[in-house]
């Protein structure tokens, strides 16, 4: 479940931009900037990690950006230029145009970041894969595939094991927010190593870009979890029609909201033969957010009184949404909370904000727009137990013992109750794992980018062993 905390100073960056503009001087600047660069921009709330990838085609330089902490991947940048070692690119967001202007020297680009009343700095370094690792051939086949769900077009990658099929197969379903087929979160490509492992073990894997990401059309924020279940079933149909895949042995592996999508889709179609649910919530979104926000604030050292106030404010906001009321009446209170959070920051952290009133107003508008989106409204009220009760196929459910986004003590019981009539259910808790199934210390999302980019021991084998024990050859 993607992190969605309401009461905070907030991140500035948010939404995708428009089409690329041409490089002004493709030969300037020496060694060139083509490739991937990763680093951070300094915001009032702290450093926000991001990555930018430059590509050149027919003499034109273009670029895309990933902001993993906000679930934003493959954002197209505009006004991309590289002139005499000066690098410039822009991103149009819901809260104003964000502009990066810096100098390229060796393996570093550093410079000034501006957005509205915020003026700060950024720094990125080369983050390309080592040549040997990038070119190492995988011991299996990979095919680029596409499929449709109504008027929405999807593109993805299908990996097929070595040898003679037909093989069992899975469709991977990402968590909330716009994700690409690798589900990159805080720099960790969650689905790439999972796909690689399963394919090496003899399972065909289809992973695809979410709506509005990469080669896929549509929009995540204007869609709902129910819509995503239709997307997943369309992907399953595409997987099942491949001659090297056995349609009698296909299912889903869903992570976070993807686990909710997997059970909902499984309850709708007999084509689904199994479901693997990774860190999936099992209670309505309102309850998830109360527990998630409190747990993350608590581990961050927020006073209990402030946590209680935040939960109460969330309850009032969500009640207004469920009653079909507008949120205008809450603007002043939300703005006061955001202002209080900013004023509690150090002088150095507040320094980039030249106009506090404008900044607070933009943050309030951004949060209210998000709350009023179709996705959020559906998420708050949908009870995942509905899909679980209708899931009659074998289920493997894994939780992280240190997961602060989908807390195991809140979600394991309702899952087991909802699946009580299912004869083949396996539930395991990996004690040291966070929401991404990394080996964690506290489980806070703030740790994600700092941890080793690998799964906790036993995670991958648990999934492949369970699938192959039931659906292997």
LOVEX-880373 format. One line per field, with one value per residue (C-alpha): residue number from 0; residue in three letters; x, y, z negated. Coordinates in pm, 1 decimal, m for minus. Layout:
N
pos = (NUM / ...)
code = (ala / ...)
x = (X / ...)
y = (Y / ...)
z = (Z / ...)
END
This chain:
473
pos = (0 / 1 / 2 / 3 / 4 / 5 / 6 / 7 / 8 / 9 / 10 / 11 / 12 / 13 / 14 / 15 / 16 / 17 / 18 / 19 / 20 / 21 / 22 / 23 / 24 / 25 / 26 / 27 / 28 / 29 / 30 / 31 / 32 / 33 / 34 / 35 / 36 / 37 / 38 / 39 / 40 / 41 / 42 / 43 / 44 / 45 / 46 / 47 / 48 / 49 / 50 / 51 / 52 / 53 / 54 / 55 / 56 / 57 / 58 / 59 / 60 / 61 / 62 / 63 / 64 / 65 / 66 / 67 / 68 / 69 / 70 / 71 / 72 / 73 / 74 / 75 / 76 / 77 / 78 / 79 / 80 / 81 / 82 / 83 / 84 / 85 / 86 / 87 / 88 / 89 / 90 / 91 / 92 / 93 / 94 / 95 / 96 / 97 / 98 / 99 / 100 / 101 / 102 / 103 / 104 / 105 / 106 / 107 / 108 / 109 / 110 / 111 / 112 / 113 / 114 / 115 / 116 / 117 / 118 / 119 / 120 / 121 / 122 / 123 / 124 / 125 / 126 / 127 / 128 / 129 / 130 / 131 / 132 / 133 / 134 / 135 / 136 / 137 / 138 / 139 / 140 / 141 / 142 / 143 / 144 / 145 / 146 / 147 / 148 / 149 / 150 / 151 / 152 / 153 / 154 / 155 / 156 / 157 / 158 / 159 / 160 / 161 / 162 / 163 / 164 / 165 / 166 / 167 / 168 / 169 / 170 / 171 / 172 / 173 / 174 / 175 / 176 / 177 / 178 / 179 / 180 / 181 / 182 / 183 / 184 / 185 / 186 / 187 / 188 / 189 / 190 / 191 / 192 / 193 / 194 / 195 / 196 / 197 / 198 / 199 / 200 / 201 / 202 / 203 / 204 / 205 / 206 / 207 / 208 / 209 / 210 / 211 / 212 / 213 / 214 / 215 / 216 / 217 / 218 / 219 / 220 / 221 / 222 / 223 / 224 / 225 / 226 / 227 / 228 / 229 / 230 / 231 / 232 / 233 / 234 / 235 / 236 / 237 / 238 / 239 / 240 / 241 / 242 / 243 / 244 / 245 / 246 / 247 / 248 / 249 / 250 / 251 / 252 / 253 / 254 / 255 / 256 / 257 / 258 / 259 / 260 / 261 / 262 / 263 / 264 / 265 / 266 / 267 / 268 / 269 / 270 / 271 / 272 / 273 / 274 / 275 / 276 / 277 / 278 / 279 / 280 / 281 / 282 / 283 / 284 / 285 / 286 / 287 / 288 / 289 / 290 / 291 / 292 / 293 / 294 / 295 / 296 / 297 / 298 / 299 / 300 / 301 / 302 / 303 / 304 / 305 / 306 / 307 / 308 / 309 / 310 / 311 / 312 / 313 / 314 / 315 / 316 / 317 / 318 / 319 / 320 / 321 / 322 / 323 / 324 / 325 / 326 / 327 / 328 / 329 / 330 / 331 / 332 / 333 / 334 / 335 / 336 / 337 / 338 / 339 / 340 / 341 / 342 / 343 / 344 / 345 / 346 / 347 / 348 / 349 / 350 / 351 / 352 / 353 / 354 / 355 / 356 / 357 / 358 / 359 / 360 / 361 / 362 / 363 / 364 / 365 / 366 / 367 / 368 / 369 / 370 / 371 / 372 / 373 / 374 / 375 / 376 / 377 / 378 / 379 / 380 / 381 / 382 / 383 / 384 / 385 / 386 / 387 / 388 / 389 / 390 / 391 / 392 / 393 / 394 / 395 / 396 / 397 / 398 / 399 / 400 / 401 / 402 / 403 / 404 / 405 / 406 / 407 / 408 / 409 / 410 / 411 / 412 / 413 / 414 / 415 / 416 / 417 / 418 / 419 / 420 / 421 / 422 / 423 / 424 / 425 / 426 / 427 / 428 / 429 / 430 / 431 / 432 / 433 / 434 / 435 / 436 / 437 / 438 / 439 / 440 / 441 / 442 / 443 / 444 / 445 / 446 / 447 / 448 / 449 / 450 / 451 / 452 / 453 / 454 / 455 / 456 / 457 / 458 / 459 / 460 / 461 / 462 / 463 / 464 / 465 / 466 / 467 / 468 / 469 / 470 / 471 / 472)
code = (unk / unk / unk / unk / unk / unk / unk / unk / unk / unk / unk / unk / unk / unk / unk / unk / unk / unk / unk / unk / unk / unk / unk / unk / unk / unk / unk / unk / unk / unk / unk / unk / unk / unk / unk / unk / unk / unk / unk / unk / unk / unk / unk / unk / unk / unk / unk / unk / unk / unk / unk / unk / unk / unk / unk / unk / unk / unk / unk / unk / unk / unk / unk / unk / unk / unk / unk / unk / unk / unk / unk / unk / unk / unk / unk / unk / unk / unk / unk / unk / unk / unk / unk / unk / unk / unk / unk / unk / unk / unk / unk / unk / unk / unk / unk / unk / unk / unk / unk / unk / unk / unk / unk / unk / unk / unk / unk / unk / unk / unk / unk / unk / unk / unk / unk / unk / unk / unk / unk / unk / unk / unk / unk / unk / unk / unk / unk / unk / unk / unk / unk / unk / unk / unk / unk / unk / unk / unk / unk / unk / unk / unk / unk / unk / unk / unk / unk / unk / unk / unk / unk / unk / unk / unk / unk / unk / unk / unk / unk / unk / unk / unk / unk / unk / unk / unk / unk / unk / unk / unk / unk / unk / unk / unk / unk / unk / unk / unk / unk / unk / unk / unk / unk / unk / unk / unk / unk / unk / unk / unk / unk / unk / unk / unk / unk / unk / unk / unk / unk / unk / unk / unk / unk / unk / unk / unk / unk / unk / unk / unk / unk / unk / unk / unk / unk / unk / unk / unk / unk / unk / unk / unk / unk / unk / unk / unk / unk / unk / unk / unk / unk / unk / unk / unk / unk / unk / unk / unk / unk / unk / unk / unk / unk / unk / unk / unk / unk / unk / unk / unk / unk / unk / unk / unk / unk / unk / unk / unk / unk / unk / unk / unk / unk / unk / unk / unk / unk / unk / unk / unk / unk / unk / unk / unk / unk / unk / unk / unk / unk / unk / unk / unk / unk / unk / unk / unk / unk / unk / unk / unk / unk / unk / unk / unk / unk / unk / unk / unk / unk / unk / unk / unk / unk / unk / unk / unk / unk / unk / unk / unk / unk / unk / unk / unk / unk / unk / unk / unk / unk / unk / unk / unk / unk / unk / unk / unk / unk / unk / unk / unk / unk / unk / unk / unk / unk / unk / unk / unk / unk / unk / unk / unk / unk / unk / unk / unk / unk / unk / unk / unk / unk / unk / unk / unk / unk / unk / unk / unk / unk / unk / unk / unk / unk / unk / unk / unk / unk / unk / unk / unk / unk / unk / unk / unk / unk / unk / unk / unk / unk / unk / unk / unk / unk / unk / unk / unk / unk / unk / unk / unk / unk / unk / unk / unk / unk / unk / unk / unk / unk / unk / unk / unk / unk / unk / unk / unk / unk / unk / unk / unk / unk / unk / unk / unk / unk / unk / unk / unk / unk / unk / unk / unk / unk / unk / unk / unk / unk / unk / unk / unk / unk / unk / unk / unk / unk / unk / unk / unk / unk / unk / unk / unk / unk / unk / unk / unk / unk / unk / unk / unk / unk / unk / unk / unk / unk / unk / unk / unk / unk / unk / unk / unk / unk / unk / unk / unk / unk / unk / unk / unk / unk / unk / unk)
x = (0.0 / 170.0 / 239.9 / m28.1 / 13.2 / m209.5 / m55.0 / 295.9 / 474.3 / 456.6 / 674.2 / 670.9 / 698.8 / 397.3 / 267.8 / 381.6 / 467.2 / 433.2 / 639.1 / 1017.6 / 1183.8 / 1501.7 / 1856.7 / 1993.5 / 2350.5 / 2390.1 / 2768.5 / 2839.5 / 2969.3 / 3230.5 / 3142.2 / 2766.9 / 2485.7 / 2317.3 / 2229.0 / 2079.4 / 2165.1 / 2044.1 / 2054.6 / 1823.9 / 1675.4 / 1675.8 / 1320.6 / 1192.9 / 1091.4 / 1429.2 / 1600.9 / 1377.1 / 1553.4 / 1497.0 / 1659.2 / 1673.2 / 1751.5 / 1875.7 / 1842.8 / 1936.4 / 1757.4 / 1811.8 / 2019.5 / 1745.7 / 1802.9 / 1507.6 / 1473.7 / 1241.9 / 1233.8 / 1157.8 / 1048.6 / 1015.2 / 901.5 / 591.9 / 537.3 / 606.2 / 803.0 / 892.0 / 775.1 / 857.8 / 1060.9 / 1036.6 / 1283.4 / 1565.0 / 1894.0 / 2268.2 / 2477.0 / 2846.6 / 2822.7 / 2502.0 / 2208.0 / 1847.2 / 1516.1 / 1164.8 / 865.1 / 510.3 / 334.3 / 2.3 / 168.2 / 367.0 / 657.3 / 967.8 / 1295.9 / 1643.3 / 1940.5 / 2289.3 / 2645.3 / 2785.4 / 3135.0 / 3263.1 / 3013.4 / 2812.4 / 2544.1 / 2480.4 / 2280.8 / 1970.3 / 1615.5 / 1318.7 / 945.2 / 710.7 / 835.8 / 1093.0 / 1454.1 / 1701.6 / 1976.7 / 2005.9 / 2282.8 / 2287.3 / 2559.8 / 2586.9 / 2387.1 / 2420.4 / 2447.0 / 2798.9 / 2851.3 / 2899.1 / 2585.1 / 2376.0 / 2478.9 / 2477.2 / 2235.3 / 1953.9 / 1907.2 / 1552.1 / 1352.1 / 1194.3 / 918.0 / 759.8 / 381.4 / 72.4 / m295.5 / m610.9 / m876.8 / m1155.0 / m1004.9 / m693.4 / m376.5 / m103.5 / 255.0 / 475.4 / 738.4 / 679.3 / 968.7 / 960.4 / 1173.8 / 1424.4 / 1308.3 / 983.4 / 651.3 / 379.5 / 479.5 / 280.8 / 250.9 / 193.9 / 92.6 / 260.3 / 36.8 / 194.0 / 101.9 / m82.2 / 27.8 / 153.9 / 421.5 / 619.8 / 651.5 / 949.0 / 765.0 / 1059.3 / 1016.3 / 1287.1 / 1534.7 / 1451.8 / 1313.0 / 1076.9 / 940.7 / 1258.2 / 1434.3 / 1103.7 / 1037.4 / 1393.6 / 1375.3 / 1039.3 / 1138.1 / 1462.6 / 1254.1 / 1029.7 / 741.4 / 646.2 / 602.0 / 411.9 / 473.3 / 324.9 / 327.5 / 36.8 / m214.5 / m45.7 / 308.1 / 560.1 / 377.5 / 39.7 / m247.5 / m509.4 / m474.8 / m429.8 / m578.0 / m898.7 / m941.3 / m1017.2 / m902.7 / m1196.7 / m1068.2 / m723.4 / m878.5 / m1005.2 / m657.1 / m504.8 / m757.6 / m682.2 / m313.6 / m392.5 / m581.9 / m281.5 / m50.8 / m278.7 / m298.4 / 76.9 / 153.2 / 424.7 / 194.1 / m55.5 / m384.8 / m479.3 / m181.8 / m191.2 / m241.7 / m144.2 / 132.0 / 16.6 / 206.0 / 38.0 / m271.5 / m181.6 / m267.3 / m611.3 / m647.2 / m540.8 / m806.5 / m1076.8 / m986.5 / m971.3 / m1322.2 / m1448.1 / m1296.8 / m1245.2 / m944.9 / m744.2 / m599.5 / m399.8 / m309.4 / 2.6 / m69.8 / 232.8 / 173.6 / m190.5 / m435.9 / m749.3 / m950.5 / m1097.1 / m855.3 / m963.9 / m851.3 / m526.0 / m441.8 / m515.5 / m285.7 / m22.7 / 3.8 / 22.8 / 284.3 / 510.4 / 477.6 / 546.7 / 868.4 / 968.4 / 938.4 / 621.1 / 455.1 / 149.1 / m69.7 / 14.0 / m52.5 / m395.1 / m480.3 / m374.6 / m589.3 / m890.2 / m843.9 / m821.0 / m1143.4 / m1325.9 / m1189.2 / m1277.7 / m1625.8 / m1687.3 / m1572.3 / m1792.1 / m2089.5 / m2029.1 / m1936.3 / m1676.2 / m1354.8 / m1348.0 / m1438.5 / m1117.1 / m879.2 / m803.9 / m739.7 / m526.2 / m329.9 / m269.7 / m137.9 / 95.9 / 215.3 / 280.8 / 484.9 / 695.6 / 751.9 / 882.8 / 1159.4 / 1506.9 / 1594.6 / 1805.4 / 1512.2 / 1276.4 / 1524.5 / 1417.2 / 1061.6 / 1049.0 / 669.5 / 525.5 / 162.4 / 186.2 / 366.4 / 103.1 / m178.2 / m21.1 / 23.6 / m338.7 / m464.4 / m245.8 / m364.2 / m733.0 / m712.2 / m559.8 / m826.4 / m1107.3 / m974.7 / m1178.0 / m895.2 / m877.5 / m1253.7 / m1276.5 / m970.3 / m1112.1 / m1435.0 / m1358.3 / m1329.0 / m1073.2 / m1245.5 / m1511.6 / m1266.2 / m1098.8 / m1428.3 / m1488.6 / m1139.4 / m1167.1 / m832.2 / m509.6 / m370.3 / m27.2 / m23.0 / 305.2 / 344.4 / 648.2 / 688.6 / 827.9 / 582.8 / 446.7 / 229.0 / 27.5 / 66.9 / 49.5 / m139.1 / m415.0 / m441.6 / m358.0 / m669.0 / m921.8 / m744.1 / m765.1 / m1128.0 / m1224.6 / m1048.7 / m1182.8 / m1384.0 / m1086.3 / m918.5 / m573.0 / m444.1 / m87.1 / m1.8 / 354.1 / 514.6 / 876.3 / 981.0 / 1258.0 / 1086.5 / 941.9 / 667.8 / 905.9 / 1028.5 / 1374.8 / 1559.7 / 1476.3 / 1563.0 / 1249.9 / 1030.5 / 984.9 / 947.2 / 1227.4 / 1461.5 / 1366.9 / 1623.8 / 1898.1 / 1861.8 / 2032.7 / 1842.0 / 1757.4 / 1484.3 / 1503.6 / 1635.5 / 1375.3 / 1127.0 / 1180.1 / 1210.8 / 890.6 / 694.4 / 846.3 / 835.3 / 468.6 / 372.0 / 570.6 / 446.9 / 94.2 / 141.1 / 482.4 / 515.5)
y = (0.0 / 321.1 / 563.2 / 831.9 / 1047.3 / 1353.5 / 1578.9 / 1674.7 / 1963.9 / 1755.7 / 1692.1 / 1947.4 / 1719.7 / 1527.4 / 1490.3 / 1394.5 / 1654.6 / 1708.3 / 1603.7 / 1650.1 / 1945.9 / 1920.0 / 1956.2 / 2296.7 / 2178.9 / 1800.8 / 1814.7 / 2049.8 / 1962.1 / 1695.3 / 1347.1 / 1377.8 / 1312.8 / 1011.9 / 746.4 / 732.5 / 972.7 / 941.9 / 1175.6 / 1410.2 / 1756.3 / 1948.4 / 2035.2 / 2196.2 / 1851.9 / 1696.0 / 1544.2 / 1384.3 / 1113.8 / 1109.5 / 973.9 / 1119.8 / 925.2 / 1104.6 / 949.4 / 1078.6 / 983.9 / 1146.8 / 1417.4 / 1511.4 / 1481.5 / 1374.8 / 1271.7 / 1100.5 / 1115.2 / 866.8 / 984.8 / 646.5 / 787.6 / 928.8 / 624.4 / 837.8 / 665.0 / 748.7 / 1110.3 / 1284.4 / 1604.1 / 1917.1 / 2186.9 / 1933.3 / 2087.4 / 2033.1 / 2333.3 / 2386.0 / 2151.4 / 2320.1 / 2085.5 / 2204.2 / 2018.2 / 2090.2 / 1901.9 / 2039.2 / 1941.6 / 2005.3 / 2265.6 / 2447.8 / 2408.0 / 2247.8 / 2354.7 / 2202.7 / 2399.7 / 2272.4 / 2209.9 / 1877.7 / 1789.6 / 1432.6 / 1197.0 / 1468.3 / 1722.2 / 1987.9 / 2306.7 / 2501.3 / 2372.1 / 2609.0 / 2554.9 / 2839.5 / 3000.9 / 2726.5 / 2777.2 / 2509.2 / 2279.1 / 1935.2 / 1688.4 / 1367.1 / 1119.4 / 856.6 / 548.8 / 333.8 / m40.9 / m177.3 / m285.6 / m653.8 / m665.1 / m477.9 / m708.7 / m1040.2 / m1261.8 / m1418.0 / m1795.0 / m1755.0 / m1584.0 / m1237.6 / m1107.7 / m762.8 / m804.4 / m586.0 / m631.4 / m426.3 / m385.3 / m197.7 / 121.9 / 102.9 / m30.7 / m205.7 / m297.2 / m534.9 / m805.4 / m1181.3 / m1402.3 / m1772.8 / m2047.2 / m2251.8 / m2587.6 / m2717.6 / m2587.3 / m2542.3 / m2382.7 / m2252.9 / m1875.6 / m1569.7 / m1208.8 / m963.6 / m682.3 / m366.8 / m168.6 / 163.2 / 464.3 / 467.3 / 196.8 / 60.3 / m311.1 / m342.5 / m171.8 / 51.0 / 184.2 / 398.6 / 273.7 / m94.8 / m278.9 / m507.6 / m700.6 / m742.9 / m987.2 / m1157.4 / m1212.8 / m1329.8 / m1583.3 / m1728.3 / m1760.7 / m1938.1 / m2178.8 / m2270.0 / m2022.8 / m1787.6 / m1429.2 / m1135.4 / m793.0 / m477.9 / m98.7 / 45.9 / 279.8 / 595.1 / 462.1 / 368.6 / 229.6 / 194.9 / 440.2 / 556.3 / 704.5 / 549.7 / 835.4 / 846.7 / 467.2 / 234.6 / m94.0 / m255.6 / m124.2 / m265.8 / m609.4 / m593.3 / m495.9 / m794.4 / m1036.0 / m897.2 / m959.4 / m1313.3 / m1377.6 / m1253.0 / m1479.2 / m1780.7 / m1757.4 / m1803.0 / m2151.0 / m2208.4 / m2133.5 / m2379.1 / m2190.6 / m2446.3 / m2336.5 / m1956.9 / m1710.6 / m1380.5 / m1250.4 / m914.3 / m674.3 / m427.7 / m293.2 / m549.2 / m822.0 / m667.1 / m654.2 / m1020.2 / m1150.7 / m932.0 / m1057.5 / m1418.4 / m1384.3 / m1275.2 / m1536.1 / m1911.3 / m1855.6 / m1767.9 / m2087.5 / m1942.7 / m1618.1 / m1507.6 / m1205.8 / m1002.8 / m747.8 / m714.8 / m516.7 / m694.4 / m411.4 / m93.0 / 179.9 / 415.5 / 163.1 / 99.5 / 469.9 / 526.3 / 241.5 / 317.4 / 685.4 / 623.6 / 348.4 / 552.8 / 867.0 / 669.3 / 516.0 / 865.7 / 1004.9 / 1211.3 / 1284.3 / 1073.6 / 1380.9 / 1484.6 / 1132.3 / 1131.3 / 1469.3 / 1349.4 / 1036.2 / 1239.6 / 1481.2 / 1192.6 / 1045.0 / 1373.5 / 1412.6 / 1058.0 / 1084.0 / 1394.9 / 1214.7 / 911.1 / 1140.7 / 1300.7 / 1635.5 / 1869.2 / 1933.2 / 2312.2 / 2341.5 / 2161.7 / 2379.3 / 2617.2 / 2339.9 / 2141.9 / 2454.0 / 2529.0 / 2176.5 / 2200.1 / 2543.4 / 2410.2 / 2125.0 / 2367.0 / 2601.2 / 2306.5 / 2253.5 / 2394.0 / 2732.8 / 2562.5 / 2340.0 / 2639.3 / 2849.2 / 2733.2 / 2862.9 / 3228.7 / 3262.1 / 3043.2 / 3136.9 / 3034.8 / 2714.9 / 2611.4 / 2695.0 / 2476.4 / 2188.1 / 2209.1 / 2207.6 / 1910.3 / 1700.8 / 1780.7 / 1703.1 / 1366.1 / 1286.6 / 1366.9 / 1147.7 / 841.1 / 611.1 / 751.5 / 754.8 / 389.1 / 291.7 / 441.8 / 242.9 / m85.6 / m384.7 / m636.5 / m911.1 / m912.2 / m1033.6 / m1272.7 / m1441.7 / m1508.9 / m1649.8 / m2030.6 / m2111.4 / m2186.1 / m1876.9 / m1794.5 / m1478.6 / m1329.2 / m1043.0 / m852.3 / m852.4 / m495.4 / m364.7 / m29.1 / 28.8 / m293.8 / m393.1 / m769.5 / m756.2 / m555.9 / m761.1 / m1126.9 / m1205.2 / m1062.3 / m1244.3 / m1580.8 / m1518.2 / m1421.8 / m1730.2 / m1969.9 / m2158.8 / m2202.4 / m2545.5 / m2439.9 / m2129.4 / m2071.2 / m1764.2 / m1677.8 / m1380.4 / m1296.5 / m1135.9 / m901.9 / m788.0 / m445.0 / m361.2 / m428.8 / m750.8 / m607.9 / m694.2 / m385.7 / m221.8 / m24.2 / m86.6 / 286.0 / 390.8 / 638.4 / 336.1 / 191.2 / 382.5 / 315.2 / m62.7 / m321.2 / m368.0 / m733.6 / m939.7 / m1086.5 / m1444.6 / m1704.9 / m1469.4 / m1573.5 / m1945.3 / m1942.1 / m1812.6 / m2037.8 / m2350.1 / m2291.9 / m2240.5 / m2537.6 / m2772.0 / m2719.7 / m2632.3 / m2765.4 / m3019.5)
z = (0.0 / 108.4 / m173.8 / m195.1 / m506.8 / m530.6 / m792.0 / m689.0 / m528.1 / m211.0 / 92.6 / 371.1 / 672.9 / 789.2 / 1142.1 / 1491.8 / 1751.8 / 2124.4 / 2427.3 / 2458.2 / 2626.6 / 2833.5 / 2704.6 / 2799.7 / 2859.2 / 2885.3 / 2916.5 / 2627.5 / 2285.3 / 2345.5 / 2223.9 / 2263.6 / 2018.3 / 2179.6 / 1923.0 / 1575.5 / 1291.8 / 931.4 / 635.1 / 448.4 / 432.4 / 103.2 / m7.6 / m329.0 / m455.9 / m379.4 / m79.7 / 183.2 / 387.9 / 763.8 / 1078.4 / 1428.0 / 1745.3 / 2058.0 / 2403.7 / 2748.2 / 3070.9 / 3409.4 / 3244.2 / 2996.1 / 2620.9 / 2407.6 / 2044.9 / 1797.3 / 1418.3 / 1140.4 / 794.2 / 616.3 / 280.9 / 455.0 / 676.6 / 982.0 / 1255.4 / 1614.2 / 1591.9 / 1923.2 / 1876.2 / 2090.5 / 2198.8 / 2184.5 / 2293.3 / 2259.7 / 2361.7 / 2276.3 / 1978.7 / 1852.0 / 1797.2 / 1784.5 / 1754.1 / 1625.3 / 1482.8 / 1487.4 / 1162.7 / 992.0 / 770.3 / 1037.3 / 1274.6 / 1121.7 / 1282.9 / 1254.7 / 1388.0 / 1317.1 / 1426.9 / 1547.2 / 1427.8 / 1460.2 / 1297.1 / 1119.5 / 1207.5 / 943.0 / 949.4 / 855.1 / 815.4 / 823.7 / 793.2 / 711.2 / 392.1 / 327.7 / 435.7 / 338.4 / 467.4 / 623.9 / 696.6 / 901.2 / 990.6 / 1260.2 / 1169.9 / 1482.3 / 1430.9 / 1461.3 / 1821.7 / 1738.6 / 1526.4 / 1782.7 / 2067.1 / 1883.9 / 2079.5 / 1878.8 / 1913.5 / 2042.5 / 2315.4 / 2287.4 / 2513.6 / 2528.5 / 2521.2 / 2523.6 / 2436.5 / 2383.9 / 2118.4 / 2291.2 / 2432.2 / 2212.1 / 2375.3 / 2175.7 / 2254.0 / 2061.4 / 2059.9 / 2067.7 / 1954.8 / 2043.6 / 1886.6 / 2079.3 / 2206.0 / 2345.0 / 2214.1 / 2144.4 / 1813.3 / 1516.9 / 1530.7 / 1314.8 / 1368.4 / 1130.4 / 996.8 / 854.5 / 545.4 / 535.2 / 734.3 / 1093.6 / 1118.9 / 1409.6 / 1477.9 / 1238.4 / 948.3 / 852.5 / 497.2 / 335.2 / 591.6 / 534.6 / 840.0 / 650.9 / 949.2 / 1153.0 / 912.4 / 835.4 / 1205.6 / 1263.8 / 980.7 / 1079.8 / 1445.2 / 1353.4 / 1143.7 / 1436.8 / 1410.1 / 1695.4 / 1572.5 / 1719.3 / 1567.0 / 1716.9 / 1685.7 / 1487.1 / 1645.3 / 1770.8 / 1717.4 / 1987.0 / 2287.1 / 2114.0 / 2151.7 / 1905.2 / 1555.8 / 1212.4 / 1008.8 / 1215.4 / 1192.7 / 900.9 / 752.2 / 930.1 / 1263.3 / 1185.5 / 1130.5 / 1487.3 / 1603.8 / 1425.2 / 1576.2 / 1922.2 / 1854.6 / 1740.0 / 2062.4 / 2261.6 / 2062.9 / 2100.5 / 2478.1 / 2521.1 / 2659.6 / 2396.3 / 2102.4 / 1952.5 / 1893.6 / 1628.6 / 1414.2 / 1412.9 / 1131.4 / 971.7 / 750.9 / 613.1 / 388.1 / 149.9 / 331.5 / 598.7 / 347.5 / 301.2 / 679.9 / 707.5 / 469.5 / 623.3 / 971.8 / 848.1 / 704.1 / 1046.8 / 1277.7 / 1282.8 / 1510.9 / 1199.6 / 1048.3 / 754.7 / 582.0 / 396.3 / 175.6 / 63.1 / m214.2 / m117.0 / m327.8 / m446.9 / m607.1 / m454.1 / m351.9 / m629.4 / m892.3 / m704.8 / m698.9 / m1067.8 / m1168.2 / m902.6 / m986.9 / m1360.6 / m1326.7 / m1100.0 / m1311.7 / m1629.2 / m1498.3 / m1379.2 / m1732.3 / m1686.7 / m2025.2 / m2107.1 / m2138.8 / m1785.3 / m1656.9 / m1822.8 / m1671.3 / m1326.6 / m1351.6 / m1464.3 / m1175.7 / m930.6 / m1069.1 / m1015.1 / m662.9 / m563.2 / m715.2 / m504.7 / m192.0 / m261.4 / m318.9 / 19.5 / m132.9 / 7.4 / m181.3 / m157.8 / m525.8 / m617.0 / m417.4 / m704.6 / m956.8 / m712.3 / m625.0 / m992.9 / m1046.7 / m749.1 / m864.4 / m1213.5 / m1069.4 / m862.5 / m1155.5 / m1358.1 / m1101.8 / m1143.6 / m996.8 / m729.8 / m627.2 / m604.2 / m410.2 / m58.1 / m117.2 / m19.7 / m52.8 / m328.9 / m258.3 / 108.4 / 19.7 / m236.9 / 4.9 / 275.6 / 32.2 / m82.3 / 277.0 / 365.6 / 70.7 / 118.5 / 492.1 / 405.5 / 146.3 / 387.8 / 670.2 / 775.5 / 667.6 / 315.9 / 261.2 / 362.4 / 159.1 / m160.4 / m154.4 / 22.7 / m211.8 / m74.6 / m272.7 / 1.4 / 264.0 / 19.0 / m69.1 / 300.7 / 359.6 / 369.0 / 528.5 / 335.9 / 159.8 / 22.5 / m192.1 / m313.4 / m560.0 / m682.2 / m1059.0 / m1042.9 / m782.9 / m902.0 / m595.1 / m617.8 / m982.1 / m1029.4 / m1361.2 / m1193.7 / m874.5 / m940.5 / m1145.8 / m898.1 / m612.0 / m787.4 / m880.5 / m525.1 / m382.2 / m647.7 / m384.9 / m151.6 / m197.6 / m70.4 / m247.5 / m365.6 / m575.0 / m674.3 / m847.7 / m769.9 / m1100.6 / m979.1 / m658.6 / m582.2 / m330.6 / m39.4 / m203.7 / m260.4 / m582.1 / m790.8 / m1121.5 / m1207.1 / m900.6 / m837.4 / m471.9 / m541.0 / m552.0 / m212.6 / m8.8 / m265.8 / m283.4 / m64.5 / 259.8 / 200.0 / 39.7 / m307.0 / m311.4 / m219.3 / m55.6 / 307.4 / 232.9 / 26.9 / 327.3 / 594.3 / 375.1 / 294.9 / 661.1 / 791.5 / 517.4 / 651.6 / 1017.8 / 1119.8 / 1395.2)
END
